[in-house]
Amino acid sequence: MLTALPFPMIDPIAVHIWGPLALRWYALAYIAGLVLGWLYVRQLTKRPRWRLQPEAIDDLLFYCTLGVILGGRIGYILFYNLEHYISEPLDILFVWHGGMSFHGGLIGVLLGALIFAQRQRLYFLEVTDALAVATPIGLFFGRIANFINGELWGRPADVPWAMIFPTGGDIPRHPSQIYEALLEGLVLFIVMMIASRRTYLLEERGRLGGIFLTGYGLARIVCEFFREPDAQLGFLWGGATMGQLLSIPMVLAGICLILRAHRRPPQPA
């Protein structure tokens, strides 16, 4: 057997509240991502180039929370394990057992942002630009929580930092959750932060959203080469994984938004 780093056995439960009630690291990751993202967007919208008011971001947090939870769960059911949930419909409610999809959560957040923009009489792309800058924060914490849970591990590996995960057999594997936390979370956050300072928001509406979609899609496609595909799906068309196939439309949509923003004539403030 190849040498591997020991997996840090961290209790998935962060705080035992009372009896069966407990607060898991996975739930804390969602809370941290939403709250820190909300605070960051509030700071962004204080800059004169943003038309969004910081006070309106409080309402936006509500729509995003619903979108993340409902969209993420429904997306996982439809994209990854529909057959199981048709046969066991009550399992849909057991979210603490895992089963959330980023792509489903993205669709949910976009629908929430659309409702919010209509109610606030704002441009939809202005709202999504703000969300795009903050989303990598949640992605980072979410992937760290996946690592703590010992789930979504990588493919067999012989690299010095390979790990043997509790549910992954006795084979050293890539810690792909860490790869995703760094690439989809930290690196993408830095890219979005730099882009937000160099984008003329009124003239280039949608550019930040396009950069995020393209950046995340490419990062996810790369990371999927190191991540073990879902057991119930395996490899799909052309040897690709479901995560890669769902990310391709994101990249194309992101490029279209960037080109649209670049070619768009200047708009009056």
Secondary structure, 3 states (H helix, E strand, C coil): CCCCECCCCCCCEEEEEECCEEEEHHHHHHHHHHHHHHHHHHHHCCCCCCCCCCCHHHHHHHHHHHHHHHHHHHHHHHHHCHHHHHHCHHHHHCHHHCCCCHHHHHHHHHHHHHHHHHHHCCCHHHHHHHHHHHHHHHHHHHHHHHHHHCCCCECECCCCCCECCCCCCCCCECCHHHHHHHHHHHHHHHHHHHHHHHCCCCCCCCHHHHHHHHHHHHHHHHHHCCECCCCCCCCCHHHCCHHHHHHHHHHHHHHHHHHHHHHCCCCCC
